[in-house]
Amino acid sequence: MLILSNFLIAAAKVINIGLSFYMWIIIARAVISWVNPDPYNPIVRFLNTVTEPVLYPIRRRLPFFGGFDFSPIVVILAIIFIQTFLVQSLADLGISLR
């Protein structure tokens, strides 16, 4: 069971790092959108390509409040929930198997 325990703990850490990295990408996209960036800039294109598949369905379902896009906030809250619930549960399961 030690191998399974170590695998679950490692998987929880990798998922946590990936979610944190994606959250920072979403924050970067939100900040860049405030300055009207050049759409042909490679960084802007990368941020749009990576975040749009997640943000678009949420943006479609949320009401539009005075020009503010709340979809990044919803995604960040979902990431925090997943990190707190799923990742922590996975790590605790791995620890309990030791």
C-alpha positions as CSV (number, residue, x, y, z in Angstrom):
1,M,0.0,0.0,0.0
2,L,3.0,2.3,0.3
3,I,3.3,2.6,-3.4
4,L,-0.3,3.5,-3.8
5,S,-0.1,6.0,-0.9
6,N,2.9,7.7,-2.5
7,F,1.2,7.8,-5.9
8,L,-1.9,9.5,-4.4
9,I,0.2,12.0,-2.6
10,A,2.3,12.8,-5.7
11,A,-0.8,13.0,-7.9
12,A,-2.4,15.4,-5.4
13,K,0.7,17.6,-5.5
14,V,0.9,17.6,-9.3
15,I,-2.8,18.4,-9.6
16,N,-2.5,21.2,-7.1
17,I,0.5,22.8,-8.9
18,G,-1.3,22.5,-12.3
19,L,-4.4,24.2,-10.9
20,S,-2.4,26.9,-9.3
21,F,-0.5,27.5,-12.6
22,Y,-3.8,27.7,-14.5
23,M,-5.2,30.1,-12.0
24,W,-2.3,32.4,-12.5
25,I,-2.8,32.2,-16.3
26,I,-6.4,33.2,-15.8
27,I,-5.3,36.1,-13.6
28,A,-2.8,37.2,-16.3
29,R,-5.5,37.1,-18.9
30,A,-7.8,39.2,-16.8
31,V,-5.1,41.8,-16.1
32,I,-4.0,42.0,-19.8
33,S,-7.6,42.4,-20.9
34,W,-7.8,45.7,-18.9
35,V,-5.2,47.4,-21.3
36,N,-6.7,46.5,-24.7
37,P,-3.8,44.3,-25.9
38,D,-2.7,43.6,-29.4
39,P,-4.6,40.5,-30.5
40,Y,-1.7,39.4,-32.6
41,N,0.8,39.3,-29.7
42,P,2.0,35.7,-29.1
43,I,1.5,36.0,-25.4
44,V,-2.0,37.3,-25.7
45,R,-2.8,34.6,-28.3
46,F,-1.5,31.9,-25.9
47,L,-3.5,33.3,-23.0
48,N,-6.7,33.4,-25.1
49,T,-6.1,29.9,-26.5
50,V,-5.5,28.4,-23.1
51,T,-8.3,30.1,-21.2
52,E,-11.1,30.6,-23.7
53,P,-12.4,26.9,-23.7
54,V,-13.0,27.3,-19.9
55,L,-14.2,30.9,-19.8
56,Y,-16.5,30.9,-22.8
57,P,-19.2,28.4,-21.5
58,I,-19.3,30.2,-18.1
59,R,-19.4,33.7,-19.8
60,R,-22.4,32.4,-21.9
61,R,-24.3,31.4,-18.8
62,L,-23.6,34.4,-16.6
63,P,-25.5,37.6,-17.0
64,F,-23.5,40.6,-18.2
65,F,-23.3,43.3,-15.5
66,G,-22.3,46.7,-16.9
67,G,-19.3,45.7,-19.0
68,F,-17.7,43.4,-16.3
69,D,-16.8,39.9,-17.1
70,F,-17.2,37.7,-14.0
71,S,-16.2,34.4,-15.6
72,P,-12.6,34.6,-14.4
73,I,-13.8,35.1,-10.9
74,V,-16.1,32.1,-11.2
75,V,-13.3,29.9,-12.6
76,I,-10.8,31.0,-9.9
77,L,-13.4,30.2,-7.2
78,A,-14.0,26.8,-8.8
79,I,-10.2,26.1,-8.9
80,I,-9.9,27.1,-5.2
81,F,-12.8,24.7,-4.4
82,I,-11.2,21.9,-6.3
83,Q,-7.9,22.5,-4.6
84,T,-9.5,22.6,-1.2
85,F,-11.9,19.6,-1.6
86,L,-10.5,17.2,-4.2
87,V,-6.8,17.7,-3.9
88,Q,-6.8,17.8,-0.2
89,S,-9.1,14.7,0.0
90,L,-6.7,12.8,-2.4
91,A,-3.7,13.8,-0.3
92,D,-5.5,12.8,2.9
93,L,-6.4,9.4,1.4
94,G,-2.8,8.9,0.5
95,I,-1.7,9.7,4.0
96,S,-4.2,7.4,5.6
97,L,-3.0,4.5,3.4
98,R,0.5,4.6,5.0
